[in-house]
Amino acid sequence: MPCISSLRIRNKSKHQAAMQRSTTTSFQTVLIAMVFVAYGCSSVVEPPESQLSDNSSVASDPIDSIPSRVAGSNDSISETDDPKTLSQPPKVNRDISWPNWMGAKHDGISHESGWSSEWPADGLPVVWSREIGIGFSSVSIANNRLFTMGHIDGFEQVVALKNETGEPIWSHKYECQLVDNLHEGGPGATPTIDGEFVYSLGREGQLFCLRAKSGDVVWSKSLQNDLELRMPEWGFTSSPYILGDQLILEAGRVVSYNKKTGEKNWQTDEHSAGYGSAIAFQHEGHTLLATFDCDGLRILEAANGEQVVFARWDSPFGTNSTTPIVKDGMIYVSSGYGVGCGLFRLKDSKLEMVYSNRRMRNHFNNSILLDGHVYGFDGNSNLGRVVQLKCMNFESGEVAWKQRGLGCGSLMIADGKLLILGEDGTLVLAKATPEGFQELARSPFLDGRCWTVPVLLNGRVYGRNADGKLICVRLPP
């Protein structure tokens, strides 16, 4: 998302006043990446020395490689006057975690409530900010730890921070290309938290299972080696998907690993890699997977990877990069470059086309389905000024409304509201309703290019820009 005025770091007295109020009341930027909204032959392997680098010391000590920039006076937490306000939010309906790309249910929806849409005129108060390195990875949060990824000086790193304060816990570093074709580059997949482990995928296909507390490597793979694949043009960006004991990726093959050991369960034949993630669903007594690669929509048996059905969906520049939306046997896909969206009905192991149109052309960030309507950004990042936020009827494909001015942004839904991060870094709140675009609030949030979806958890919003600034702001109660 393009750029707005830089966030102002308020002095201590201004923060105290804010807390008192809240207490009382050209084709160039193409494709990329596929964020968005994310290999070795033995069953359990240690990463090569070139990948481990100095991880042994990094994992056990606070990270030095990520320069700290925490908002507020004395280079510490911005909410300096009352730590209890920081650590003890009001007792309302709070989600306890956002453990992976698009949240616990993989739908981009939070049911958290108890925060206000009456935002301060001068912007939401900054809790902390930190530089994490170039990239487009979103954040995952569980057990008071936040995980994300970035690229600094030839190394990618998986970063663990205390989500309350932004204080570093550990980082795991490995050598990796920037892969900055027509964009900033850096990692595009989002880490996945599962119990005591966190899983990550690097741009060159470095797949890691790490201990969430320490960053120690449990097992690792190189997808290029293990799957006998070349790196896709835009790198690997599929966020790890956990299904039972399986870890599933779309990577030019759909592959399933045992999440505990790294042993490969199955893999599909090679195809043109996509840049989105897998999604599981139940259908007629079977657990199935839907993936969307640059050849088309693929439905597989989750147990063994056998293909149930395939529907071709070509991308003119090989950039299909969204995750299918599945609801009651209906499967929705969308891609950019004038291709558009389609709704399929899965019946008798066949995919029947319900509609196909160009009214929603998601470049890389997913649309979100709520109450029978899909909300998403229609258009390509290289034409950000004409990209439109749209509301579309899921079953008919008819557009209910459209709104310009946010660039090629991203969104999630919380408490029946659209939480939108414009491409220029503006944070916008609007009603999630087909009755028209109804803005409720907006705030300065980030500067620089912002394509990565924000995350709301426990009364706070976390977001990043492409250059690697990660910020946390507090919503009013």
C-alpha positions as CSV (number, residue, x, y, z in Angstrom):
1,M,0.0,0.0,0.0
2,P,1.5,3.7,-1.3
3,C,2.6,6.2,1.2
4,I,1.1,8.7,3.6
5,S,2.6,11.0,6.1
6,S,5.0,9.2,8.5
7,L,3.6,8.2,11.9
8,R,4.3,10.7,14.5
9,I,5.9,9.4,17.6
10,R,4.2,11.3,20.4
11,N,6.0,12.5,23.5
12,K,5.1,11.2,26.9
13,S,2.6,13.9,27.9
14,K,0.7,13.4,24.7
15,H,0.5,9.7,25.3
16,Q,-0.8,10.3,28.8
17,A,-3.5,12.5,27.4
18,A,-4.4,9.9,24.8
19,M,-4.6,7.2,27.4
20,Q,-6.8,9.3,29.7
21,R,-9.2,9.9,26.8
22,S,-9.4,6.2,25.9
23,T,-9.9,5.3,29.5
24,T,-12.8,7.6,29.8
25,T,-14.4,7.0,26.5
26,S,3.8,-0.2,-15.1
27,F,3.4,-3.5,-14.7
28,Q,6.5,-2.9,-12.9
29,T,5.1,-3.6,-9.5
30,V,3.6,-6.6,-10.8
31,L,2.9,-9.7,-9.3
32,I,4.8,-10.2,-6.5
33,A,4.0,-11.6,-4.2
34,M,2.4,-13.4,-3.3
35,V,2.0,-13.0,0.0
36,F,0.1,-13.3,0.4
37,V,-1.8,-12.9,1.6
38,A,3.8,-17.3,2.5
39,Y,13.7,-28.9,0.4
40,G,16.3,-32.4,1.4
41,C,15.5,-36.0,0.9
42,S,15.8,-37.7,4.3
43,S,12.9,-37.8,6.6
44,V,14.5,-35.8,9.4
45,V,17.5,-33.6,8.5
46,E,19.5,-30.9,10.1
47,P,19.8,-27.8,7.9
48,P,23.0,-27.2,6.0
49,E,25.7,-25.1,7.7
50,S,25.1,-22.4,5.2
51,Q,21.5,-22.2,6.3
52,L,22.1,-22.4,10.0
53,S,24.8,-19.6,9.9
54,D,25.1,-18.3,13.4
55,N,21.7,-19.5,14.5
56,S,22.9,-21.4,17.6
57,S,23.7,-18.1,19.3
58,V,20.9,-16.2,17.8
59,A,18.2,-18.7,18.9
60,S,19.3,-18.5,22.5
61,D,20.0,-14.8,22.9
62,P,17.9,-11.7,22.2
63,I,18.4,-10.8,18.6
64,D,20.9,-8.2,17.8
65,S,20.4,-8.3,14.0
66,I,17.1,-6.5,14.2
67,P,17.5,-2.9,15.2
68,S,14.9,-1.9,17.8
69,R,12.7,1.1,17.3
70,V,10.1,1.3,20.0
71,A,7.7,4.2,20.1
72,G,7.6,6.5,23.0
73,S,10.1,8.2,25.3
74,N,13.2,6.7,26.7
75,D,13.3,4.3,23.8
76,S,10.8,2.0,25.5
77,I,7.1,1.1,25.3
78,S,5.0,4.1,24.3
79,E,2.3,3.6,27.0
80,T,4.7,4.6,29.7
81,D,2.2,6.0,32.2
82,D,0.3,2.8,33.1
83,P,1.7,-0.6,32.3
84,K,-1.5,-2.2,33.5
85,T,-3.3,-0.6,30.6
86,L,-0.9,-2.2,28.3
87,S,-1.0,-5.7,29.7
88,Q,-4.6,-5.9,30.9
89,P,-7.1,-4.9,28.2
90,P,-10.8,-4.7,29.1
91,K,-12.5,-8.0,29.7
92,V,-14.5,-8.4,26.5
93,N,-14.7,-10.9,23.7
94,R,-11.1,-11.3,22.7
95,D,-9.6,-13.9,20.3
96,I,-6.7,-15.6,22.1
97,S,-4.6,-16.3,19.0
98,W,-4.1,-15.7,15.3
99,P,-1.8,-18.7,14.7
100,N,-1.4,-18.7,10.9
101,W,-2.1,-17.0,7.6
102,M,-5.7,-15.7,7.6
103,G,-6.3,-16.8,11.2
104,A,-7.3,-19.9,13.1
105,K,-10.1,-20.8,10.7
106,H,-8.2,-19.7,7.6
107,D,-11.0,-17.3,6.6
108,G,-9.5,-13.9,7.5
109,I,-12.3,-13.2,10.1
110,S,-11.9,-12.3,13.7
111,H,-14.9,-12.4,16.1
112,E,-13.2,-10.1,18.6
113,S,-15.3,-7.3,19.9
114,G,-15.2,-4.7,22.7
115,W,-13.2,-2.1,20.8
116,S,-14.5,1.2,19.5
117,S,-14.8,2.6,16.0
118,E,-14.4,6.1,17.5
119,W,-10.7,6.6,16.7
120,P,-8.7,9.6,17.9
121,A,-8.5,12.4,15.3
122,D,-4.7,12.5,15.5
123,G,-4.3,8.7,15.0
124,L,-4.3,5.5,17.0
125,P,-1.7,5.4,19.8
126,V,1.5,3.5,18.9
127,V,2.4,0.7,21.4
128,W,5.7,-0.3,19.7
129,S,7.4,-0.6,16.4
130,R,10.4,-2.5,15.2
131,E,12.5,-3.1,12.0
132,I,12.3,-6.8,11.0
133,G,13.8,-6.8,7.5
134,I,12.4,-6.6,3.9
135,G,9.4,-8.8,3.1
136,F,5.7,-9.4,2.9
137,S,5.1,-12.0,5.6
138,S,2.2,-11.2,7.8
139,V,2.2,-12.0,11.6
140,S,1.1,-15.0,13.6
141,I,0.5,-14.7,17.3
142,A,-0.1,-17.3,20.1
143,N,1.0,-17.7,23.7
144,N,2.2,-14.0,23.9
145,R,4.6,-14.6,21.0
146,L,4.5,-13.0,17.6
147,F,6.2,-14.6,14.6
148,T,7.0,-13.1,11.3
149,M,9.8,-13.0,8.7
150,G,12.2,-10.6,7.0
151,H,15.3,-10.3,4.9
152,I,18.5,-8.4,6.0
153,D,21.7,-8.3,4.0
154,G,21.6,-11.7,2.3
155,F,19.9,-13.6,5.2
156,E,16.2,-14.3,5.8
157,Q,15.1,-14.7,9.4
158,V,12.2,-16.0,11.3
159,V,11.6,-13.6,14.1
160,A,10.0,-14.2,17.5
161,L,8.9,-11.2,19.5
162,K,6.9,-10.5,22.6
163,N,3.6,-9.3,21.1
164,E,2.9,-7.0,24.1
165,T,6.1,-5.0,23.9
166,G,7.9,-6.0,20.6
167,E,10.9,-7.2,22.6
168,P,13.0,-9.8,20.7
169,I,12.9,-13.4,21.9
170,W,14.9,-15.1,19.2
171,S,15.6,-15.2,15.5
172,H,16.5,-18.0,13.2
173,K,18.7,-16.9,10.2
174,Y,19.7,-18.6,7.0
175,E,21.2,-17.4,3.7
176,C,18.7,-16.6,1.0
177,Q,18.4,-14.5,-2.1
178,L,16.3,-11.4,-1.9
179,V,14.3,-12.3,-5.0
180,D,13.4,-8.7,-5.7
181,N,12.0,-9.0,-9.2
182,L,10.1,-5.8,-9.7
183,H,9.4,-5.4,-6.0
184,E,11.3,-5.2,-2.7
185,G,11.6,-9.0,-2.3
186,G,12.0,-10.9,0.9
187,P,9.9,-13.7,2.3
188,G,6.2,-13.8,1.3
189,A,4.9,-16.8,3.4
190,T,3.6,-16.3,6.9
191,P,4.8,-18.6,9.8
192,T,2.4,-21.1,11.1
193,I,2.1,-21.8,14.9
194,D,1.1,-25.3,15.9
195,G,1.4,-26.1,19.6
196,E,5.0,-25.9,20.7
197,F,6.3,-25.6,17.1
198,V,6.4,-22.9,14.4
199,Y,6.8,-23.7,10.7
200,S,8.2,-21.3,8.1
201,L,8.9,-21.3,4.4
202,G,11.6,-19.1,2.8
203,R,11.7,-17.6,-0.7
204,E,14.1,-20.3,-1.9
205,G,12.1,-23.1,-0.4
206,Q,13.8,-23.4,3.0
207,L,11.2,-25.2,5.1
208,F,11.8,-25.3,8.9
209,C,10.1,-26.7,11.9
210,L,11.3,-24.7,14.9
211,R,10.6,-24.8,18.6
212,A,8.4,-21.8,19.4
213,K,10.1,-21.1,22.7
214,S,13.7,-21.2,21.6
215,G,14.0,-21.2,17.8
216,D,15.9,-24.5,17.8
217,V,15.6,-26.5,14.6
218,V,13.5,-29.7,14.9
219,W,13.7,-30.6,11.2
220,S,14.2,-28.8,7.9
221,K,13.8,-29.4,4.1
222,S,15.0,-27.7,0.9
223,L,11.9,-27.9,-1.4
224,Q,14.0,-27.5,-4.5
225,N,16.0,-30.6,-3.6
226,D,13.3,-32.7,-1.9
227,L,10.7,-32.1,-4.6
228,E,13.1,-31.9,-7.5
229,L,11.8,-28.5,-8.5
230,R,13.3,-25.3,-9.7
231,M,12.5,-22.2,-7.7
232,P,9.4,-20.4,-9.2
233,E,9.9,-17.0,-10.7
234,W,8.7,-15.2,-7.6
235,G,10.0,-17.8,-5.1
236,F,8.0,-20.0,-2.7
237,T,5.3,-18.1,-0.8
238,S,2.8,-20.8,0.3
239,S,2.2,-20.5,4.0
240,P,2.4,-23.9,5.8
241,Y,-1.1,-25.4,6.3
242,I,-1.5,-27.9,9.2
243,L,-4.1,-30.6,9.0
244,G,-3.9,-33.2,11.8
245,D,-0.3,-34.5,11.6
246,Q,0.2,-33.2,8.1
247,L,2.0,-30.0,6.9
248,I,0.8,-29.2,3.5
249,L,2.2,-26.8,0.9
250,E,1.6,-25.7,-2.7
251,A,5.0,-25.5,-4.2
252,G,4.9,-26.6,-7.9
253,R,3.7,-29.9,-6.4
254,V,1.2,-30.2,-3.6
255,V,3.2,-31.9,-0.9
256,S,2.4,-33.4,2.6
257,Y,5.0,-33.8,5.3
258,N,4.6,-35.3,8.8
259,K,4.6,-32.2,10.8
260,K,6.5,-33.8,13.7
261,T,9.3,-35.6,11.8
262,G,9.4,-34.0,8.3
263,E,8.9,-37.4,6.7
264,K,7.1,-37.0,3.4
265,N,3.6,-38.5,3.2
266,W,2.9,-37.9,-0.4
267,Q,3.4,-35.5,-3.3
268,T,1.6,-34.7,-6.5
269,D,2.9,-34.6,-10.1
270,E,4.7,-31.4,-11.0
271,H,2.7,-28.4,-12.2
272,S,3.2,-24.6,-12.6
273,A,3.6,-23.4,-9.0
274,G,1.1,-21.1,-7.5
275,Y,1.7,-18.6,-4.8
276,G,-1.2,-19.1,-2.5
277,S,-1.8,-21.7,0.3
278,A,-3.8,-24.9,0.6
279,I,-7.2,-25.1,2.3
280,A,-9.0,-28.2,3.6
281,F,-12.7,-28.9,3.7
282,Q,-15.2,-31.6,4.2
283,H,-17.2,-33.0,1.3
284,E,-19.5,-36.0,1.2
285,G,-17.6,-37.7,4.1
286,H,-14.1,-37.0,2.7
287,T,-11.5,-34.5,3.8
288,L,-10.4,-32.7,0.7
289,L,-7.8,-30.1,-0.2
290,A,-8.2,-27.2,-2.6
291,T,-5.2,-25.5,-4.1
292,F,-4.9,-22.8,-6.8
293,D,-1.7,-23.0,-8.9
294,C,-0.8,-21.3,-12.1
295,D,-2.4,-24.1,-14.1
296,G,-5.7,-24.0,-12.2
297,L,-7.9,-25.2,-9.4
298,R,-6.9,-28.6,-8.0
299,I,-9.0,-30.7,-5.6
300,L,-7.2,-33.6,-3.8
301,E,-7.8,-36.3,-1.3
302,A,-6.1,-35.0,1.9
303,A,-5.2,-38.6,3.0
304,N,-3.1,-39.5,0.0
305,G,-2.9,-36.5,-2.4
306,E,-4.9,-38.3,-5.1
307,Q,-6.5,-35.8,-7.5
308,V,-10.3,-35.7,-7.4
309,V,-10.8,-33.1,-10.1
310,F,-9.0,-30.3,-11.8
311,A,-10.3,-27.1,-13.5
312,R,-8.0,-25.2,-15.7
313,W,-7.5,-21.5,-14.8
314,D,-4.6,-20.0,-16.7
315,S,-2.7,-16.9,-15.6
316,P,-1.2,-14.8,-18.4
317,F,1.9,-14.1,-16.4
318,G,2.0,-17.2,-14.2
319,T,0.9,-15.4,-11.0
320,N,-2.2,-17.1,-9.5
321,S,-1.5,-16.3,-5.9
322,T,-4.7,-16.5,-3.8
323,T,-6.1,-19.2,-1.7
324,P,-9.5,-20.7,-2.7
325,I,-12.6,-19.8,-0.7
326,V,-14.7,-22.9,0.1
327,K,-18.3,-22.7,1.3
328,D,-20.9,-25.6,1.3
329,G,-19.4,-27.3,-1.8
330,M,-18.9,-24.0,-3.6
331,I,-15.3,-23.0,-4.4
332,Y,-14.3,-19.5,-5.4
333,V,-11.0,-18.5,-7.0
334,S,-9.7,-15.1,-8.3
335,S,-6.6,-13.9,-10.1
336,G,-5.3,-10.7,-11.6
337,Y,-4.3,-9.4,-15.1
338,G,-7.8,-9.2,-16.4
339,V,-8.6,-12.9,-15.7
340,G,-11.1,-12.4,-12.8
341,C,-13.0,-14.7,-10.6
342,G,-15.0,-17.9,-10.8
343,L,-17.3,-19.9,-8.7
344,F,-17.4,-23.7,-9.0
345,R,-19.8,-26.2,-7.5
346,L,-18.2,-29.5,-6.5
347,K,-20.6,-32.4,-7.3
348,D,-20.1,-36.0,-8.2
349,S,-16.3,-35.5,-8.4
350,K,-16.8,-32.8,-11.0
351,L,-16.4,-29.0,-10.9
352,E,-19.4,-27.3,-12.4
353,M,-18.9,-23.6,-13.4
354,V,-21.5,-21.4,-11.7
355,Y,-20.1,-18.1,-13.0
356,S,-16.9,-16.6,-14.3
357,N,-16.4,-12.8,-14.7
358,R,-13.9,-10.0,-14.4
359,R,-15.6,-8.1,-11.6
360,M,-13.1,-9.3,-9.0
361,R,-9.5,-9.7,-10.1
362,N,-7.4,-10.3,-6.9
363,H,-3.8,-9.7,-7.7
364,F,-2.3,-11.4,-4.6
365,N,-4.3,-10.6,-1.5
366,N,-7.3,-12.7,-0.8
367,S,-10.9,-11.6,-0.7
368,I,-12.8,-12.4,2.5
369,L,-16.3,-14.1,2.6
370,L,-18.8,-12.9,5.1
371,D,-22.6,-13.5,5.2
372,G,-22.9,-14.3,1.5
373,H,-20.7,-11.5,0.2
374,V,-17.0,-11.4,-0.8
375,Y,-15.0,-8.3,0.0
376,G,-11.7,-7.7,-1.8
377,F,-9.5,-5.6,-4.0
378,D,-10.1,-5.7,-7.8
379,G,-7.1,-4.8,-9.9
380,N,-3.3,-5.1,-10.2
381,S,-0.7,-3.5,-8.0
382,N,0.9,-1.7,-11.0
383,L,-2.3,0.2,-11.6
384,G,-3.0,1.0,-7.9
385,R,-4.8,4.3,-8.6
386,V,-7.6,2.5,-10.4
387,V,-7.8,-0.6,-8.1
388,Q,-11.1,-0.7,-6.3
389,L,-12.3,-2.3,-3.1
390,K,-15.5,-4.2,-4.0
391,C,-18.3,-6.1,-2.4
392,M,-19.6,-9.0,-4.5
393,N,-22.4,-11.4,-4.0
394,F,-20.7,-14.8,-3.5
395,E,-23.4,-16.9,-5.2
396,S,-24.3,-14.6,-8.1
397,G,-21.1,-12.7,-8.8
398,E,-23.0,-9.4,-8.9
399,V,-21.1,-6.4,-7.5
400,A,-22.9,-4.6,-4.6
401,W,-20.6,-1.6,-4.4
402,K,-17.1,-0.4,-5.2
403,Q,-14.8,2.1,-3.7
404,R,-11.6,3.7,-5.0
405,G,-8.8,5.5,-3.2
406,L,-7.1,2.7,-1.2
407,G,-4.8,1.4,-3.9
408,C,-3.9,-2.3,-4.0
409,G,-4.6,-2.9,-0.4
410,S,-5.5,-5.7,1.9
411,L,-8.1,-6.4,4.5
412,M,-9.4,-8.7,7.3
413,I,-12.8,-8.7,8.9
414,A,-13.4,-8.2,12.7
415,D,-16.7,-7.9,14.5
416,G,-18.6,-7.4,11.3
417,K,-16.3,-4.6,10.1
418,L,-13.7,-4.3,7.4
419,L,-10.2,-3.6,8.8
420,I,-8.4,-2.3,5.7
421,L,-4.8,-1.4,5.2
422,G,-4.5,0.9,2.1
423,E,-1.5,0.5,-0.1
424,D,-0.3,3.9,1.2
425,G,-0.3,2.7,4.8
426,T,-3.6,4.3,5.9
427,L,-5.6,2.1,8.3
428,V,-9.4,2.3,7.5
429,L,-12.4,0.9,9.3
430,A,-15.7,0.4,7.4
431,K,-18.9,-1.6,7.8
432,A,-18.9,-5.0,6.2
433,T,-22.3,-4.6,4.5
434,P,-23.6,-4.9,0.9
435,E,-25.5,-1.7,1.5
436,G,-22.5,0.5,0.3
437,F,-19.1,1.5,1.4
438,Q,-19.6,3.1,4.9
439,E,-16.3,4.3,6.4
440,L,-16.3,4.5,10.2
441,A,-12.7,5.6,11.0
442,R,-9.2,6.0,9.6
443,S,-5.8,6.5,11.1
444,P,-2.2,7.0,10.0
445,F,-0.5,3.7,10.4
446,L,2.5,3.0,8.2
447,D,4.5,4.7,5.4
448,G,6.1,3.1,2.3
449,R,4.5,0.2,0.3
450,C,2.0,-1.8,2.3
451,W,0.6,-5.0,0.6
452,T,0.6,-7.2,3.7
453,V,-2.7,-7.9,5.5
454,P,-3.0,-6.4,9.0
455,V,-3.9,-8.5,12.0
456,L,-6.2,-7.5,14.9
457,L,-5.8,-9.4,18.2
458,N,-6.6,-8.5,21.8
459,G,-7.4,-4.9,21.0
460,R,-4.3,-4.2,19.0
461,V,-3.6,-4.0,15.3
462,Y,-0.3,-5.3,13.9
463,G,1.0,-4.4,10.4
464,R,4.1,-4.1,8.3
465,N,5.4,-2.4,5.2
466,A,7.6,-3.9,2.5
467,D,10.8,-2.3,3.9
468,G,10.4,-4.1,7.2
469,K,8.8,-1.7,9.6
470,L,6.4,-3.7,11.9
471,I,4.1,-1.6,14.1
472,C,1.5,-2.3,16.8
473,V,-1.2,0.3,17.6
474,R,-3.9,0.1,20.3
475,L,-7.6,0.4,19.5
476,P,-9.8,2.4,21.9
477,P,-12.1,0.4,24.2
